[in-house]
Amino acid sequence: MNDMTGKFTVAIIGGGPAGMTAASRIKRLKLDTRVIVFEKSRFVSYAACGIPYYIGGYVDDLNKLIHYTASFFREKRGIEVYTETEVIEIDDGVLKAKDKNGESMSVKWDFLVLATGAKPRIPPIDGVDLDGVLTLRVLEDAEKARKYVSKAEKIAVIGGGYIGLEVAENLVRLGKKVTLFEMLPHVMPTLDHDVAEYVESELKNNGIDVKTGEKVVEFVGSEKVEKIVTEKGEYNVDLVFLAVGVKPDTALADMLGLEKGVAGAVKIDKRLKTSKERVYAAGDVAETINIVTGKPDWIPLATTANKMGYVAGSNIAGKPMEFPGVVGTAITKVFELGIARTGLTEEQAKENGFEPISAFVTTKTRPGYYPGGKTIRVKVIADRNSGKLLGAQVLGIENVLARINAFASLLFKQGTVYDLFFDDLAYAPPFSTVWDPLVIAARILMRKL
C-alpha cells in the first residue's frame, strides 16, 4: 500500500480513457491529492472508436464523441487538465511540458502515470508522407479526414483490421468508391480464415473492392497522392487511409528508461507498476496478461484501458488492487454483419502449445416457427488434451454481442467445454433456439474430446 498521508502530486500523461479514469479514481479516493493531466490534443475523455462513424456521418457533431470536457474535470472533479500541452522532458520526480503557444512549465511529481496510448504504424512505403495519405488517432484527425473525404471519390483503405473495415463501410455509406488492401491472405487477421471469408463476402456484396494478399509498395503523386502501386498492379486514388495497425507510444517511457515487454509495450506488474518506483503505466502503452495463455501480451482495447486506469489510480491512492489480465474480446460490424471474437484463433492456439479442436456451427437465432430468425455462425475452439476453452468467433446480424460476452465470461474463468455445455443460458422463442449455438458447438466438441 502506498503512503498517501501527506500532500502528493500525481502527474498523468495522456487524457484518454486510461489517463482520465486514473485521475478520477485518485481524486475520489484522496481528494486532497493534486492531480495534473497533460494531453497533446485539444480533447480529453473522448471516444476514438467513434471516429469512423463521424467520418461516415452517423455522428454529426464531433463534440458528441467527448464524454466529459476538460472544463468538467477541472470544475467538478478538481483535476488540473492541460490540453494542447506536450510533455517534452521527464526525469525522476520532475517533468517539463510545453503548450501550443510555446510556453513551458515544470512540475514536480510524487507519482506518475504513463497513459500515452498507441499510435498508428506508418509503413516504410515510398510516398507515405504525401498529402492525402491519412491516419486516424485523435479527434483532430477525424476533423481533417471528414474535409478530405468530402472532396474525394476514389478512396483506398490500407489494412483489413477493425479500423480499416469500419472506415471502408462508412465511406461506402457516403457513396464513395472504396478499395480495401490487405497484404495477408484474408481480412481480419484476428479471425480464422474460415470465419473471415464470410466477412470478405459481406464487404464485396456491399461494393467494396477487396484486394487480399496484395502488398502496397508505393504511393505516387506530385504533391497529393494520386496513385497506389502494389506488387500486382496500379490504382488511381483521390485519398488513402492507412490502417495497418498501431504500436505503443513509448517515447516518454524510453526517456525514463522503463523496461519493455511484449510488442515493445511498457512492462508492468499486476498493480500496473513499471520498472521504476512510483511510475505506473495504463492503457495501450502497457502490456498485460493474456488469461488464456497465462503469458504477457499486448491487446490494445478501450475497455481494457479504462479498467487499467481504474486499477492504477486505486493503487496510487492507497487502495490495493490487481489487474488480472484480459482474454481479448472485441466486436465490430461491417454493414449488416456483426463480427465478434475472444481468446485465441486456431493458429494462435497452436503457436501457444495447445492442440486445438474446433466446432463451426451455422444455425438460426430463433426457432423456425417464430418469425424473424437470422443466420448466426459460431466457431468455438478448445484444447483436445484438457477440454479447456481457448476462443470463439461469432458472426451474425443479431445476438452476436450476447453470445461473445457469455463465452468471454467463461473464458475469463478458464472454463471448459463441459462448462459451456452446461452453462445455464436463457431461452425463449423471440430471442433464441432451445439449443443455443454455443451449446451446440460444445456438444460437437465433447464428441471430439
C-alpha positions as CSV (number, residue, x, y, z in Angstrom):
1,M,0.0,0.0,0.0
2,N,1.3,3.5,-0.9
3,D,1.8,6.0,1.9
4,M,-0.5,8.8,0.8
5,T,-0.9,10.5,4.2
6,G,0.7,13.8,3.1
7,K,0.0,16.1,0.2
8,F,1.0,14.4,-3.0
9,T,1.2,15.4,-6.7
10,V,0.3,12.8,-9.3
11,A,1.2,13.6,-12.9
12,I,-0.7,11.8,-15.6
13,I,0.5,11.9,-19.2
14,G,-2.4,11.2,-21.6
15,G,-6.0,12.4,-21.4
16,G,-7.6,9.3,-23.0
17,P,-9.7,6.6,-21.2
18,A,-6.8,5.2,-19.1
19,G,-5.5,8.6,-18.0
20,M,-8.8,10.3,-17.1
21,T,-10.0,7.2,-15.3
22,A,-6.9,7.1,-13.2
23,A,-7.2,10.8,-12.5
24,S,-10.8,10.5,-11.4
25,R,-10.2,7.4,-9.3
26,I,-7.3,9.1,-7.4
27,K,-9.4,12.3,-6.7
28,R,-12.3,10.2,-5.5
29,L,-10.2,8.2,-3.0
30,K,-7.8,11.0,-2.0
31,L,-9.5,14.3,-2.5
32,D,-6.5,16.4,-1.2
33,T,-4.1,14.9,-3.8
34,R,-3.0,17.2,-6.6
35,V,-3.7,15.5,-9.9
36,I,-2.4,17.0,-13.1
37,V,-3.2,15.7,-16.6
38,F,-1.2,16.6,-19.8
39,E,-2.8,15.9,-23.2
40,K,-1.3,16.8,-26.5
41,S,-4.6,17.1,-28.4
42,R,-7.5,19.6,-27.8
43,F,-9.7,16.9,-26.2
44,V,-9.7,14.5,-23.2
45,S,-12.0,11.7,-22.4
46,Y,-13.2,11.1,-26.0
47,A,-14.4,8.1,-27.9
48,A,-11.8,7.4,-30.5
49,C,-13.8,4.3,-31.5
50,G,-16.4,6.7,-32.8
51,I,-14.1,8.3,-35.4
52,P,-15.1,6.1,-38.4
53,Y,-18.8,6.9,-37.7
54,Y,-18.1,10.6,-37.5
55,I,-16.4,10.3,-40.9
56,G,-19.4,8.4,-42.2
57,G,-22.0,11.0,-40.9
58,Y,-23.6,8.8,-38.2
59,V,-22.3,11.4,-35.8
60,D,-23.0,15.0,-37.0
61,D,-21.0,16.9,-34.3
62,L,-17.5,16.0,-33.2
63,N,-18.3,17.1,-29.6
64,K,-20.7,14.2,-29.3
65,L,-17.7,11.9,-29.1
66,I,-16.5,13.6,-26.0
67,H,-17.6,12.0,-22.7
68,Y,-16.5,14.9,-20.5
69,T,-14.8,18.1,-21.3
70,A,-11.6,19.4,-19.8
71,S,-13.6,22.0,-18.0
72,F,-15.8,19.4,-16.4
73,F,-12.7,17.7,-14.9
74,R,-11.3,21.0,-13.7
75,E,-14.6,22.3,-12.2
76,K,-16.4,19.2,-11.0
77,R,-13.5,16.9,-10.0
78,G,-10.7,19.3,-9.1
79,I,-8.3,17.8,-11.7
80,E,-5.8,20.2,-13.4
81,V,-6.1,19.4,-17.1
82,Y,-3.7,20.9,-19.6
83,T,-4.8,20.3,-23.2
84,E,-2.7,21.0,-26.3
85,T,0.3,20.6,-23.9
86,E,3.1,18.2,-24.6
87,V,5.5,16.7,-22.1
88,I,8.9,17.2,-23.6
89,E,11.3,16.2,-20.8
90,I,10.8,13.9,-17.9
91,D,13.1,12.6,-15.2
92,D,12.8,11.2,-11.7
93,G,10.3,13.5,-9.9
94,V,10.3,16.3,-12.5
95,L,8.8,16.9,-15.9
96,K,8.7,19.8,-18.3
97,A,5.8,20.5,-20.6
98,K,5.2,23.0,-23.4
99,D,1.8,24.3,-24.6
100,K,0.7,25.3,-28.1
101,N,2.0,28.8,-27.6
102,G,5.5,27.6,-26.7
103,E,5.1,28.4,-23.0
104,S,6.9,26.0,-20.8
105,M,6.1,24.7,-17.3
106,S,7.8,22.4,-14.9
107,V,6.1,20.1,-12.4
108,K,7.4,18.1,-9.5
109,W,5.6,14.8,-9.2
110,D,5.4,12.2,-6.5
111,F,3.7,9.6,-8.7
112,L,3.5,9.4,-12.5
113,V,1.0,7.6,-14.7
114,L,2.0,7.0,-18.3
115,A,-1.2,6.7,-20.4
116,T,0.2,7.8,-23.7
117,G,-1.7,5.1,-25.6
118,A,-0.8,3.8,-29.0
119,K,0.0,5.5,-32.3
120,P,-0.6,4.4,-35.9
121,R,2.0,2.3,-37.6
122,I,3.5,4.1,-40.6
123,P,4.9,1.5,-43.0
124,P,8.1,2.4,-44.8
125,I,6.5,2.9,-48.2
126,D,7.7,5.5,-50.7
127,G,5.3,8.5,-50.8
128,V,3.7,7.7,-47.5
129,D,4.2,11.4,-46.5
130,L,2.2,12.7,-49.5
131,D,-0.8,14.9,-48.8
132,G,-3.9,12.8,-48.8
133,V,-2.4,9.8,-47.0
134,L,-4.2,9.9,-43.7
135,T,-4.1,8.1,-40.3
136,L,-6.7,8.2,-37.5
137,R,-5.8,8.5,-33.9
138,V,-7.3,11.6,-32.2
139,L,-10.4,13.7,-32.9
140,E,-8.3,16.3,-34.8
141,D,-7.6,13.5,-37.3
142,A,-11.3,12.9,-37.7
143,E,-11.9,16.6,-38.5
144,K,-9.2,16.6,-41.1
145,A,-10.4,13.3,-42.6
146,R,-14.0,14.5,-43.0
147,K,-12.9,17.5,-45.0
148,Y,-10.7,15.4,-47.3
149,V,-13.4,12.8,-47.8
150,S,-15.9,15.4,-48.9
151,K,-13.7,16.2,-51.9
152,A,-12.7,12.6,-52.8
153,E,-14.4,9.9,-54.9
154,K,-11.9,7.1,-55.2
155,I,-10.6,6.1,-51.8
156,A,-8.2,3.4,-50.7
157,V,-8.1,1.8,-47.3
158,I,-4.8,0.1,-46.5
159,G,-5.4,-2.6,-43.8
160,G,-8.2,-5.1,-43.2
161,G,-8.4,-4.9,-39.4
162,Y,-11.1,-3.3,-37.3
163,I,-10.4,0.3,-38.1
164,G,-9.9,-0.4,-41.8
165,L,-13.2,-2.2,-42.1
166,E,-15.1,0.4,-40.2
167,V,-13.7,3.2,-42.3
168,A,-14.4,1.4,-45.5
169,E,-18.0,0.7,-44.6
170,N,-18.6,4.4,-43.7
171,L,-17.0,5.6,-46.9
172,V,-19.4,3.4,-48.9
173,R,-22.2,4.8,-46.9
174,L,-21.2,8.2,-48.3
175,G,-21.3,6.9,-51.8
176,K,-17.5,6.6,-52.3
177,K,-15.7,4.1,-54.5
178,V,-13.7,2.1,-52.0
179,T,-10.8,-0.3,-52.5
180,L,-9.5,-2.2,-49.4
181,F,-6.0,-3.6,-49.5
182,E,-4.8,-6.3,-47.1
183,M,-1.3,-7.9,-47.5
184,L,-2.3,-11.0,-45.6
185,P,-4.4,-13.8,-47.2
186,H,-7.6,-12.6,-45.5
187,V,-9.1,-9.6,-43.8
188,M,-9.5,-9.5,-40.0
189,P,-6.3,-11.4,-39.0
190,T,-7.8,-11.8,-35.5
191,L,-10.2,-14.3,-37.1
192,D,-9.6,-17.7,-38.6
193,H,-9.7,-17.9,-42.4
194,D,-12.9,-20.0,-42.5
195,V,-14.7,-17.2,-40.5
196,A,-13.0,-14.3,-42.2
197,E,-14.2,-15.4,-45.6
198,Y,-17.8,-14.5,-44.6
199,V,-16.6,-11.0,-43.7
200,E,-15.0,-10.7,-47.1
201,S,-18.2,-11.7,-48.8
202,E,-20.1,-9.1,-46.9
203,L,-17.6,-6.4,-47.9
204,K,-17.7,-7.4,-51.6
205,N,-21.5,-7.7,-51.6
206,N,-21.7,-4.1,-50.5
207,G,-19.5,-2.8,-53.2
208,I,-16.0,-2.7,-51.7
209,D,-13.2,-3.9,-53.9
210,V,-11.3,-6.2,-51.6
211,K,-7.6,-7.0,-52.5
212,T,-6.2,-9.6,-50.2
213,G,-2.6,-10.9,-50.4
214,E,-1.7,-7.7,-52.1
215,K,1.1,-5.6,-50.7
216,V,1.3,-1.8,-51.3
217,V,4.8,-0.8,-52.3
218,E,4.4,2.9,-53.3
219,F,2.2,6.0,-53.2
220,V,2.6,8.2,-56.2
221,G,1.7,11.9,-56.7
222,S,3.3,15.3,-57.4
223,E,2.0,17.0,-54.3
224,K,-1.1,15.0,-53.3
225,V,-1.5,11.2,-53.6
226,E,-2.8,10.2,-57.0
227,K,-1.9,6.5,-57.4
228,I,-1.2,3.4,-55.4
229,V,1.3,0.9,-56.7
230,T,1.1,-2.7,-55.3
231,E,3.0,-5.9,-56.1
232,K,0.2,-6.8,-58.5
233,G,-0.9,-3.5,-60.1
234,E,-1.6,0.2,-60.0
235,Y,-4.7,2.0,-58.9
236,N,-5.8,5.7,-59.2
237,V,-7.0,7.2,-56.0
238,D,-8.0,10.6,-54.6
239,L,-7.4,9.7,-50.9
240,V,-5.8,7.0,-48.8
241,F,-6.5,5.9,-45.2
242,L,-3.6,4.0,-43.6
243,A,-5.0,1.4,-41.1
244,V,-2.2,-1.1,-40.8
245,G,-2.2,-1.3,-37.0
246,V,-0.9,0.6,-34.0
247,K,2.1,0.4,-31.7
248,P,2.7,1.6,-28.2
249,D,3.6,5.3,-27.9
250,T,6.6,4.8,-25.6
251,A,8.8,7.9,-26.3
252,L,8.4,9.1,-22.7
253,A,8.8,5.6,-21.3
254,D,12.2,5.4,-23.2
255,M,13.1,8.8,-21.7
256,L,12.6,7.3,-18.3
257,G,14.4,4.1,-19.1
258,L,11.4,1.9,-18.4
259,E,11.7,-1.8,-19.0
260,K,9.8,-3.0,-22.1
261,G,7.7,-6.1,-22.6
262,V,5.7,-7.7,-25.4
263,A,5.4,-5.8,-28.6
264,G,7.6,-3.1,-27.2
265,A,4.9,-2.0,-24.7
266,V,5.8,-1.0,-21.2
267,K,6.3,-3.9,-18.8
268,I,4.1,-3.7,-15.7
269,D,3.1,-5.9,-12.7
270,K,-0.4,-6.7,-11.7
271,R,-0.7,-3.4,-9.9
272,L,0.3,-1.5,-13.0
273,K,3.7,-0.6,-11.6
274,T,6.6,-0.2,-14.1
275,S,10.3,-1.0,-13.5
276,K,10.7,2.5,-11.9
277,E,9.5,3.3,-8.4
278,R,6.3,5.4,-8.3
279,V,5.8,5.2,-12.1
280,Y,2.7,3.4,-13.4
281,A,1.6,2.6,-16.9
282,A,-2.0,2.0,-18.1
283,G,-3.9,1.6,-21.3
284,D,-2.5,0.9,-24.8
285,V,1.1,1.9,-23.8
286,A,1.3,-1.1,-21.4
287,E,1.4,-4.8,-21.8
288,T,-1.0,-7.1,-19.9
289,I,-1.5,-10.8,-19.2
290,N,-3.4,-13.0,-21.6
291,I,-5.5,-15.1,-19.3
292,V,-5.9,-17.9,-21.9
293,T,-2.2,-18.4,-22.4
294,G,-1.0,-17.1,-19.0
295,K,1.7,-15.1,-20.8
296,P,2.3,-11.4,-21.2
297,D,0.5,-9.9,-24.2
298,W,-0.4,-6.6,-25.8
299,I,-4.0,-6.2,-26.6
300,P,-4.9,-2.5,-27.1
301,L,-8.6,-2.0,-26.4
302,A,-10.6,0.9,-24.9
303,T,-12.4,-1.3,-22.3
304,T,-9.1,-2.6,-21.1
305,A,-7.6,0.9,-20.9
306,N,-10.4,2.1,-18.7
307,K,-10.0,-0.7,-16.3
308,M,-6.2,-0.4,-16.2
309,G,-6.6,3.3,-15.4
310,Y,-9.0,2.4,-12.6
311,V,-6.5,-0.1,-11.1
312,A,-3.5,2.3,-11.4
313,G,-5.5,5.1,-9.7
314,S,-6.6,2.8,-6.9
315,N,-3.1,1.7,-6.1
316,I,-1.7,5.2,-6.2
317,A,-4.4,6.3,-3.8
318,G,-3.6,3.5,-1.4
319,K,-6.3,1.0,-2.2
320,P,-4.6,-2.2,-3.3
321,M,-6.0,-3.7,-6.5
322,E,-4.7,-6.1,-9.1
323,F,-5.4,-6.2,-12.8
324,P,-6.0,-9.9,-13.7
325,G,-5.5,-9.6,-17.5
326,V,-7.7,-10.0,-20.5
327,V,-9.0,-12.6,-22.9
328,G,-9.1,-10.2,-25.9
329,T,-12.8,-9.8,-26.5
330,A,-13.7,-7.4,-29.4
331,I,-16.6,-6.7,-31.6
332,T,-17.4,-4.6,-34.7
333,K,-19.7,-4.7,-37.7
334,V,-19.5,-4.3,-41.4
335,F,-22.8,-3.3,-43.0
336,E,-25.4,-5.7,-41.5
337,L,-22.9,-8.3,-40.3
338,G,-21.8,-8.3,-36.6
339,I,-18.3,-9.7,-36.0
340,A,-17.0,-10.7,-32.6
341,R,-14.1,-12.7,-31.2
342,T,-12.5,-13.6,-28.0
343,G,-9.5,-15.7,-26.9
344,L,-7.3,-17.4,-29.4
345,T,-7.7,-18.4,-33.0
346,E,-6.7,-21.9,-34.0
347,E,-3.4,-20.7,-35.4
348,Q,-2.7,-18.8,-32.2
349,A,-3.6,-21.8,-30.1
350,K,-1.1,-23.9,-32.0
351,E,1.6,-21.2,-31.5
352,N,1.0,-21.3,-27.8
353,G,1.4,-25.1,-27.5
354,F,-2.2,-26.2,-27.4
355,E,-3.7,-29.0,-29.5
356,P,-6.8,-27.2,-30.8
357,I,-10.1,-28.7,-31.9
358,S,-13.0,-26.7,-33.1
359,A,-16.6,-26.7,-34.0
360,F,-18.2,-24.4,-36.5
361,V,-22.0,-24.1,-36.2
362,T,-24.3,-22.3,-38.6
363,T,-27.9,-22.0,-37.4
364,K,-30.7,-19.5,-36.8
365,T,-31.2,-17.1,-34.0
366,R,-34.8,-18.2,-33.4
367,P,-36.9,-21.3,-33.8
368,G,-38.2,-22.0,-37.3
369,Y,-41.8,-21.4,-36.2
370,Y,-41.0,-17.9,-34.8
371,P,-40.7,-15.1,-37.4
372,G,-37.6,-13.0,-38.0
373,G,-34.8,-15.5,-37.3
374,K,-31.4,-14.7,-38.8
375,T,-28.4,-16.8,-39.7
376,I,-25.7,-16.9,-37.0
377,R,-22.3,-18.6,-37.2
378,V,-20.4,-19.6,-34.1
379,K,-16.9,-21.1,-34.1
380,V,-15.6,-22.5,-30.7
381,I,-12.0,-23.6,-30.1
382,A,-10.8,-25.8,-27.3
383,D,-7.8,-27.8,-26.2
384,R,-8.0,-31.5,-27.1
385,N,-6.0,-32.6,-24.1
386,S,-7.7,-30.7,-21.3
387,G,-11.0,-29.6,-22.7
388,K,-10.1,-26.1,-21.8
389,L,-11.9,-23.4,-23.8
390,L,-9.5,-21.3,-25.9
391,G,-11.5,-19.0,-28.1
392,A,-14.7,-18.2,-30.0
393,Q,-15.7,-16.2,-33.1
394,V,-19.3,-15.2,-33.8
395,L,-20.9,-13.8,-37.0
396,G,-24.5,-12.7,-37.4
397,I,-27.0,-9.9,-37.9
398,E,-28.4,-10.2,-34.3
399,N,-27.5,-11.5,-30.9
400,V,-23.7,-11.5,-31.6
401,L,-22.8,-9.4,-28.6
402,A,-24.7,-11.5,-26.1
403,R,-23.0,-14.7,-27.3
404,I,-19.5,-13.5,-27.4
405,N,-19.9,-11.9,-23.9
406,A,-21.3,-15.2,-22.5
407,F,-18.4,-17.1,-23.9
408,A,-15.8,-14.4,-22.7
409,S,-17.1,-14.7,-19.2
410,L,-16.4,-18.5,-19.2
411,L,-13.1,-17.9,-20.9
412,F,-12.1,-15.4,-18.2
413,K,-12.7,-18.0,-15.6
414,Q,-10.8,-20.6,-17.6
415,G,-13.9,-22.7,-18.3
416,T,-14.0,-26.0,-20.2
417,V,-16.2,-27.4,-23.0
418,Y,-18.3,-29.1,-20.3
419,D,-18.8,-25.8,-18.6
420,L,-20.0,-24.3,-21.8
421,F,-22.4,-27.2,-22.5
422,F,-24.0,-26.9,-19.1
423,D,-24.0,-23.1,-18.8
424,D,-27.5,-22.0,-17.9
425,L,-28.2,-19.8,-20.9
426,A,-31.6,-18.1,-21.3
427,Y,-34.1,-19.3,-23.8
428,A,-37.4,-18.0,-25.2
429,P,-38.6,-18.2,-28.9
430,P,-38.3,-14.5,-29.6
431,F,-34.6,-14.5,-28.6
432,S,-33.0,-17.9,-29.2
433,T,-33.4,-21.5,-30.1
434,V,-33.7,-24.1,-27.3
435,W,-30.3,-25.4,-28.2
436,D,-28.2,-22.2,-28.2
437,P,-25.4,-22.2,-30.9
438,L,-22.8,-22.1,-28.2
439,V,-24.2,-25.2,-26.6
440,I,-24.4,-27.0,-29.9
441,A,-20.8,-26.2,-30.5
442,A,-19.9,-27.5,-27.1
443,R,-21.8,-30.7,-27.8
444,I,-19.8,-31.2,-31.0
445,L,-16.6,-30.6,-29.2
446,M,-17.5,-33.1,-26.5
447,R,-17.7,-35.8,-29.2
448,K,-14.2,-34.8,-30.4
449,L,-12.8,-34.9,-26.8
